[in-house]
Amino acid sequence: MNMTLAGNAPWVTSTTDLPPALEIVTLEQTVIVSWNQFVYAEGAEDEIRIAFTSHDIVVRGSGLDPLLHAIAAHRAVSIRQSMRAERFATNATRFISEIHMRKVEEK
């Protein structure tokens, strides 16, 4: 599997194979969710909502359009919350300021 960082973006995508899972790294925890559980994604340049059968995820930041496309194509391998210093770097046009994960409760 060939992987690439999207410029200075805090996510990794696969350029060849479809990865089996998405790794989500926040400052507090890491969650790995299978792409088999993917339901949908929506969003814009500053916020993306990703729904899996097990988790609802909201990603906030800047320059997130390419991430949304990578998620829709199941090419995203890993996303991580940017450190504070990374967000304030002069060249930081793409960053993730917040990732909120909520575990979906079974009914």
Secondary structure as a PSIPRED ss2 file (coil, helix, strand):
# PSIPRED VFORMAT (PSIPRED V4.0)

   1 M C   1.000  0.000  0.000
   2 N C   1.000  0.000  0.000
   3 M E   0.000  0.000  1.000
   4 T E   0.000  0.000  1.000
   5 L E   0.000  0.000  1.000
   6 A C   1.000  0.000  0.000
   7 G C   1.000  0.000  0.000
   8 N C   1.000  0.000  0.000
   9 A C   1.000  0.000  0.000
  10 P C   1.000  0.000  0.000
  11 W E   0.000  0.000  1.000
  12 V E   0.000  0.000  1.000
  13 T E   0.000  0.000  1.000
  14 S E   0.000  0.000  1.000
  15 T C   1.000  0.000  0.000
  16 T C   1.000  0.000  0.000
  17 D C   1.000  0.000  0.000
  18 L C   1.000  0.000  0.000
  19 P C   1.000  0.000  0.000
  20 P C   1.000  0.000  0.000
  21 A E   0.000  0.000  1.000
  22 L E   0.000  0.000  1.000
  23 E E   0.000  0.000  1.000
  24 I E   0.000  0.000  1.000
  25 V E   0.000  0.000  1.000
  26 T C   1.000  0.000  0.000
  27 L C   1.000  0.000  0.000
  28 E C   1.000  0.000  0.000
  29 Q C   1.000  0.000  0.000
  30 T E   0.000  0.000  1.000
  31 V E   0.000  0.000  1.000
  32 I E   0.000  0.000  1.000
  33 V E   0.000  0.000  1.000
  34 S E   0.000  0.000  1.000
  35 W H   0.000  1.000  0.000
  36 N H   0.000  1.000  0.000
  37 Q H   0.000  1.000  0.000
  38 F E   0.000  0.000  1.000
  39 V E   0.000  0.000  1.000
  40 Y E   0.000  0.000  1.000
  41 A E   0.000  0.000  1.000
  42 E E   0.000  0.000  1.000
  43 G E   0.000  0.000  1.000
  44 A C   1.000  0.000  0.000
  45 E C   1.000  0.000  0.000
  46 D C   1.000  0.000  0.000
  47 E E   0.000  0.000  1.000
  48 I E   0.000  0.000  1.000
  49 R E   0.000  0.000  1.000
  50 I E   0.000  0.000  1.000
  51 A E   0.000  0.000  1.000
  52 F E   0.000  0.000  1.000
  53 T C   1.000  0.000  0.000
  54 S C   1.000  0.000  0.000
  55 H E   0.000  0.000  1.000
  56 D E   0.000  0.000  1.000
  57 I E   0.000  0.000  1.000
  58 V E   0.000  0.000  1.000
  59 V E   0.000  0.000  1.000
  60 R E   0.000  0.000  1.000
  61 G E   0.000  0.000  1.000
  62 S E   0.000  0.000  1.000
  63 G C   1.000  0.000  0.000
  64 L C   1.000  0.000  0.000
  65 D H   0.000  1.000  0.000
  66 P H   0.000  1.000  0.000
  67 L H   0.000  1.000  0.000
  68 L H   0.000  1.000  0.000
  69 H H   0.000  1.000  0.000
  70 A H   0.000  1.000  0.000
  71 I H   0.000  1.000  0.000
  72 A H   0.000  1.000  0.000
  73 A C   1.000  0.000  0.000
  74 H C   1.000  0.000  0.000
  75 R C   1.000  0.000  0.000
  76 A E   0.000  0.000  1.000
  77 V E   0.000  0.000  1.000
  78 S E   0.000  0.000  1.000
  79 I E   0.000  0.000  1.000
  80 R E   0.000  0.000  1.000
  81 Q C   1.000  0.000  0.000
  82 S C   1.000  0.000  0.000
  83 M C   1.000  0.000  0.000
  84 R H   0.000  1.000  0.000
  85 A H   0.000  1.000  0.000
  86 E H   0.000  1.000  0.000
  87 R H   0.000  1.000  0.000
  88 F C   1.000  0.000  0.000
  89 A C   1.000  0.000  0.000
  90 T C   1.000  0.000  0.000
  91 N C   1.000  0.000  0.000
  92 A C   1.000  0.000  0.000
  93 T C   1.000  0.000  0.000
  94 R C   1.000  0.000  0.000
  95 F E   0.000  0.000  1.000
  96 I E   0.000  0.000  1.000
  97 S E   0.000  0.000  1.000
  98 E E   0.000  0.000  1.000
  99 I E   0.000  0.000  1.000
 100 H E   0.000  0.000  1.000
 101 M E   0.000  0.000  1.000
 102 R E   0.000  0.000  1.000
 103 K E   0.000  0.000  1.000
 104 V C   1.000  0.000  0.000
 105 E C   1.000  0.000  0.000
 106 E C   1.000  0.000  0.000
 107 K C   1.000  0.000  0.000
